[in-house]
Amino acid sequence: MSDNPVLERAQRFLAALRHCQVLGMAVHEAAAEGLTLRLPYSTRIIGNPESGVIHGGAITTLMDTTCGISTVCVLPEFEICPTLDLRIDYMRPAQPHKDVFGFAECYRVTENVIFTRGYAYQDDPSEPIAHVVGAFMRMGKGAQNISGGAA
């Protein structure tokens, strides 16, 4: 067992998401303050073959996943929390041949909804590729049995 239960839960959650496995996503950091995932650059996520720029859909997937998994940073036990709303503002394209990191934090937790915010970046978090805000519905820990168990 790890000294960091938040990291452990984040890794288990990410491992249960097949599309994230296919994309090669990994937990970079996880703590009560927030979560950072890494999306490795690959030819499979290129949106423009001439420039090698990453497709916006890959960034969207990274940020939706990062915000969703960031819920494990604030909840005492795992709960299924599907996306209610997600807004991404793209600041600039990701540079080709570089990994992309997504950071998210939960800034408000209510009985029914968790509110998140974050950003995607490559080399420097102060130079974001995109900003994100999201809302996730709390279904409760009992909802785990609906999907056959928790991640």
N, C-alpha and C positions, 0 to 999 in steps of 0.2 A: 504494500500500500504506500502511496505517495505522501510526502509531507504537505502536498498541496491538493486538497480534495476538490477545489474548483477546477484546477487543471485536469484532474482525473475525470471529472464529470464532463468537462468540455470535450476531451479526447473521445470519451465513450459516445457522446452525442454525435460528434462529427463522423466517427467511424460507422454509425448507423445510417448515414445519408449516402446512398450509392452514387448519386451524381457528384458529390464532393470527392468521393474516392476516385472516380473517373478523372476528375479535374486535378487530382493530386493535392488538394488542400490539406493543410496541416495547422495544428494549433501552435502558434509562435510563443504567446504568453497568455496566461489567464490568472486573474486575481480579482478580489472584491471590487477593485476600481474599474475593471473592464477586461475585454478580451481582444486579442490580436490574432488573426488568421493569416496564413501565407498562401497565395495562389502562385504556383510556379509558372513561369513563362513556358509555353510550348507552342508548337506549330498548330496544334488542335484548337487553340483559342484565338487565332489570328482573325481579325475582321477585314483587314485590307492586305491581300497577299503582296502587293507592290511595296508597301511601307513596313509591313510586319506589325502594325499597330494592333493591340488586343481589342477584340470585339466588346462593345459595351455590355452585351448580355453576360459575358463572363464576369465583368465588374459588378453587375447587378446581382448575379448569383453569389459572388463573394460577400457583398454587403448585406444582402438579405440573410444569408447564413450567419454572418458575424453578429448581426443584431439579434437574430433568433437565439443563437447559442449564448449570447451575453446574458440571457435571462438566468442561466445557471450561476452567474456571478453574484446574484442578489437573492435568489430564492433558497430557503433552507433545505428544500427537497426538490427533486426533479419534477417538473410539471410540463405537460404538453402545452405549448403556447404558439398556435399558428399565427401567421402574419395577417393583421387586419388592414394595415396601411403602410406603404413604404414610398418615400420620396427620395430621389437621388438627383442631386444637382451636379452635373459634370463640369469641372473647371477647366480641364485640358485632357488631351489623350495620354494614355500611358505610353511610356517610351518602349520601343521594341527590345526584346532580348533581356528584359529585367523582370524579376518577380514583383508582384503587387501584394501589399499588405493591407488588411482591413482592420480598423480598430472600431469597437463599439462599447458604449457604456449605457447602463440603465439609469436614467435620471429621475424617474418617478415610477413607483409601483403602487397600484391601487388593488382593490379586491378583484377587479375584473380585467384590468388592462395594465400592461407594462410598456412604458415609453422609453425609447432608445434614441441615441444619436451617435454619429461617428463620422469617419472619413477613410478614404482609400489613399494610399501613397506608395511611392517606390523607395527612393533613397532617404527622403527627409519628410517627417510628418508635418513640418511647417509649410510644405509645398504640396498640398493635397491634389489628387487627381479628381476626387469627388467628395461631396458631403452627403450624409444620409440622415434621415429621421424616420423612425418607424414606430408602429404601435402593434403590440402582440396581445392576443386574447388569452387570458388565464383560464384554462379548462379544469384546473385542480389536479391534485395528484391521483385522484380516483380515475381520471380519464385515461391513465396509462393502460388500463386493461382493454380499452376500446381498440387499441392498435396492437394488442398482443404483448404488451409489456413496455417498460421504459428502456430507453437507450442506455 
